[in-house]
Amino acid sequence: MRKFFKTVYQIEVLSEEPLPDKMSLAQVEYEITDGHYSGSISITETKLLTAKEAAEALIAQVFARSPELQGDCAANLWKDYYPEWEDFVDNFT
């Protein structure tokens, strides 16, 4: 049986100015390691998820990044990869 985990990182950055809103994680990492920021990264939570929790979290992440995928696309998001999720995803959309 597959296992799914949720890991939450906390990133602390010290800089002379606020970080831009659209700064990517890769850009933050570059600035911490090779640029002009000081920073630290720590794991604040690691949690074993149920299959339903993992599906809900994944769908929420996808929709947060691409709101245009909401609707019928959500029903296909898991069906292709995890057929056992069909009932859950059908009820979600």
C-alpha positions in Angstrom: 0.0 0.0 0.0 1.3 3.4 -0.9 2.1 6.0 1.8 1.7 9.7 1.5 3.5 12.3 3.6 3.1 16.0 4.1 6.3 17.9 5.1 6.1 21.6 6.0 9.3 23.7 5.8 9.8 27.0 7.4 12.1 29.4 5.6 13.5 32.4 7.5 15.1 35.1 5.4 17.0 38.2 6.6 17.4 40.9 4.0 17.7 44.7 3.7 14.4 45.0 1.9 11.1 42.9 1.8 11.2 40.0 -0.6 9.2 40.5 -3.8 5.8 38.8 -3.7 6.4 36.7 -6.8 9.9 35.5 -5.8 10.2 31.8 -6.4 11.6 29.3 -3.9 14.5 28.7 -6.3 15.3 32.4 -6.2 15.1 32.5 -2.5 17.4 29.5 -2.2 19.9 31.2 -4.6 19.9 34.4 -2.6 20.4 32.5 0.7 23.3 30.4 -0.6 25.0 32.6 -3.2 23.3 36.0 -3.0 22.9 38.8 -0.4 20.4 37.2 2.0 20.9 35.3 5.1 18.5 32.4 5.8 17.7 29.2 7.4 15.4 26.3 6.5 13.9 23.9 9.0 11.2 21.2 8.9 8.3 22.2 11.1 6.0 19.2 10.5 6.1 15.8 8.9 2.7 14.0 8.9 1.6 10.7 7.4 -1.6 11.4 5.4 -4.5 9.1 4.6 -5.2 8.6 0.9 -8.1 11.0 1.1 -6.1 13.7 2.9 -3.4 13.3 0.2 -5.9 13.7 -2.6 -7.5 16.7 -1.0 -4.1 18.3 -0.5 -2.9 17.7 -4.0 -6.1 19.0 -5.6 -6.0 22.1 -3.4 -2.3 22.7 -4.4 -3.1 22.3 -8.1 -6.2 24.6 -7.9 -4.1 27.2 -6.0 -1.6 27.3 -8.8 -4.0 26.9 -11.7 -7.6 28.0 -10.8 -8.6 27.3 -14.5 -8.3 23.6 -13.8 -11.3 23.6 -11.4 -14.4 21.9 -12.6 -14.4 18.9 -14.9 -10.6 18.7 -15.0 -10.5 17.8 -11.3 -12.5 14.7 -11.9 -9.7 13.5 -14.3 -6.8 14.6 -12.1 -6.8 11.5 -10.0 -8.7 9.0 -12.2 -5.8 8.6 -14.5 -3.3 7.9 -11.8 -5.3 6.4 -8.9 -8.5 4.6 -10.2 -9.5 3.8 -6.6 -10.1 7.5 -6.0 -12.8 7.8 -8.6 -15.7 8.0 -6.1 -13.9 10.6 -4.0 -12.9 12.8 -6.9 -16.4 12.5 -8.4 -17.9 13.8 -5.2 -15.3 16.5 -4.8 -16.2 18.3 -8.1 
